[in-house]
Every structure is written in C-alpha cells, then in structure tokens.
Amino acid sequence: MVTGFPADAGASAAADESLDTSEGLGADGQDAAYAAAAGTPDPELPMLTIADLGILRSVDVGAEGVVVTITPTYSGCPAMREIGADVRRRLVAAGFDRITVKTQLAPPWSTDWITDGGRRKLAEAGIAPPSPAPRRSGPVPVKLSTVPADSPRCPRCGSASTRETARFSATACKSLHRCEACGEPFEAVKAL
Amino acid sequence: MTEHDNPYDLLAEDQDGGHRWAFGTGFTDPLAGIDTSVPPGVDGAALARYCLALGDDALIYSHRLQEWLTRMPELEEETAIANIALDLLGQARMLLARAGGILGQSEDQLAFFRSESEFRNVRLAEHADRDFAELVGRLLIFSSWRLALFGLLSSAQDPVLAAIAAKGTNELAYHRDYAAQWVIRLGDGTELSHARMQAALDALWPLTAELFLPDGDELASVDRGSVDTVLDIVLAAAGLARPGGATLGAVSGRTGRDGVHTEAMGYILAELQSVARAHPDATW
C-alpha cells in the first residue's frame, strides 16, 4: 500500500499483507497501480494531479483487484465522479481490470493536504497557493472584517500588496484577487 | 493535461460498463465505499430520521439559493451563492444517502418522490427571500445555527454522520463569514440599506424559533444562547438590533420537522420534482 499522505499511515498497516496476493504482480503491480492512479489530473485544476492535491488517500492492489480511495475537497464537489472515472480509465490503460474506487470522508480534506510540489505547480500556473489552514478547536470565531487579514502574494510579481475582489471564484475552492502592484487579477486557492 | 482536449467527447465516450457521462456513469453514490453499517448502540431508525431532517434542510435551502442564480446584483455574488448552494447540495446528498441506506431508499427516491408532508426541513429553509437583505440575513442565521450543530455532531456516535458533519464545518464557517460581511456592509451602509437589512431580520426572526425546538430524534442540540452570541457580535458591528417578538408557532403542535410547511414548500417541490416524476425511470 502506498499512501497519498503521511496522515493516512495509521490506516495502512493492516492492508500491507495483501501485497503478496496482488494478481501475481507483487510490488511492481502495486507501484504501477499507484503511478497510474496518482497521475490522474484534477478536472478543475488540471495542472495538479490528484496526488498533488492530496485527495488520493490510498491505492491497494490485493486479492480483490485495485482499490483506490479518494476523498472530496468539498461536500458538493461535482468532480468526484469524473475523477473516479478518470482513475478507472488510467488503470485500465495500465493493464488492470478489477478496479474499485472508494470514497473516504474522514479525516476531512483541507488545503494542508496539497503537497509542496502541488503548491509549486499552482504558483507556476498563476494561482496563489493557500496559506496554512486555520486550526480549529471549539467554537469557530466569526470573521467580521470585510478586508481579509491574510492576503495572498501575487503569483505573477510576488507583491504582497493584493486585494480580494471576490470570496468565491470560478470554483468553490478558489477566491478572486487583484494585485495592486502589477494590476493583474489572479485566483488563489482558499486556505480551508 | 487530460487525454481529452474536447470535454464534450468525454461526455459521449463509452466508459467501462457501457456508461457515458451524458447519461450517468454509475459512480453516483456519495458514500461509495464507506462502511455504512449502523454501529451497535445507535438507534438506526432515529438516526435515519435525523439525517433525513438535516438533509432536507440542506436540499430545500440549496434549492432556494439556486433560484437566485441569474438574479444576483453582481457576478461575484452569483458565483458565491452558486458555490454555497453546491456545498449544501453536497451535504444534502450525503445525509439523504445515509438516511436512505438505513431506510432502503436511494437519495433520488427521497429527494424526488416524497410528498410535502414527508419532508422534515425547518420552515426557515423554505422561506422565499424577497430581497438581497433577506438572502444574506437568512444565510447568516441558518449557517450560524448549522455550524454550531455540525460542530457538536462531529463527535456523533455514528461515524458516518460525524464525518459528514466534520466535512461540512469548514464550508459552513465560510458561508457564515460571507453572510456576516454582507450584513455588516448593509447594516452599516446607507440609511436605506440599514433600514432594509433591519426589516429583513425582523421578517425572518419568527422562523428562527423552530431551529431550537427539542426533537425526539435529535442527537445533539444547539443552545440558542450560543447562536445568539454569534449573531449579536455581527449585529453589533452592523449597528442592527436583534429582533424579538412573536415566533412562528406550531400547527396543532406540529412544525416543519413534523412535515407541516408553509405555502412556499409546494412551489419548491413542484419545480424540484416535476422532471423526475415525469420520467421516473430516467437516470442521471
């Protein structure tokens, strides 16, 4: 079993035995399955793979074929079924025939699951990567300021002088900003 | 990049098993692969009724928000409301799937083939906003209450409900912040915007009592004081007064949670359900 993120490590121990029965493919099959699934591009942020985005929780090759576990970014993420079908198609192309795509809700995804490589790719594509997600315990304080405290840096010129123009952008996971220095509008992945 | 430069090709392409995007792919269960067995010590019937009520709140409210699309004052607010409605629809799907798994019905059967008296949403969810002030005022009240509730349900005994609630918490916090900032802008804006924001809260207030009524199936109950504390912080910043006065009563002791709804509900269901009922064998 290869996990998409260290936080998943606790759940991986029990599944490791299944590697020996992996359709006679052994560790090579496991690696091939992981590579095929992990390379699936996200439909809404196609410069990132689902592994970069941190929504691939695990890939197991065992007696029951390949089991891929993914988690939604948002409850209403409309891309989940498309991602599932893309993962399936890529695994079929890699020579696997018995494929199950599972959903996992807990622990919930946050932008902290986006890998360093994913953050770099976002910035290269002109989308500001998210700052660390707020840590919450107990009641969530209501934000009153209409000017957000944590403005992202402009991904084009690097200026910290940016202004939020809309709290929601073309997708639920992004907000819209404008750089005061270079004047360019840009999107940012919301820290959530 | 994907193998498909033209997304429309993908819609009609044969996925494995003869499924095509345009006609549904079979990957439709929002709880696919999740262990949905009811843990020992949990009353499955009560859990199903409760998930149904919370799912109905989200489904009906999401529909009401979707009605605003193409009618918002600015494009940015349109995308905001579309995304908020989408989050709530996602919560509704998971909650209805959780209830339906226990009741032996699909989420579609529950959403499209129940009659008005079988819906368990609070009446605040079905209210038709008459202006933008009512839209943001209702969103502030609803999301403040639901955020407090989901915070408690994140440690519910049923792991599926707990995971759905934990997942929704960040979303609801964002919805509440969006609403709070508009309530402050309008309340602390011009004389006219202040008056209309206050009038909106006054009109909505009678519908809030139902959120805090004790319910036999409740797995967690939100203390009204804790929600009012949050609202008071926002209203103070906005220069608005928290309304008081009479609340919308029960009808023969029954409320939205018992299937008694306002006149608005029938119109919502007519639009929500008519296509599914006209083509009961269709899949999407």
Interface residues (C-beta under 8 A of the other chain):
Chain A: P41 P43 P46 T69 P72 Y74 S75 G76 C77 P78 M80 R81 E82 G84 A85 D86 R88 R89 V92 T100 V101 K102 T103 Q104 L105 A106 P107 P108 S110 A133 R136 G138 P139 V140 V142 K143 L144 S145 T146 T165 A166 R167 F168 S169 A170 T171 A172 L176 K190 L192
Chain B: M1 T2 Q15 D16 H19 W21 T25 F27 T28 P30 L31 A32 G33 I34 E76 T79 A80 A82 N83 I84 L86 D87 L88 L89 G90 Q91 R93 M94 S144 L147 A148 G151 P159 V160 A162 A163 I164 A166 K167 G168 T169 N170 E171 A173 Y174 R176 D177 Y178 A180 Q181 I184 R185 S226 V230 I233 V234 A237
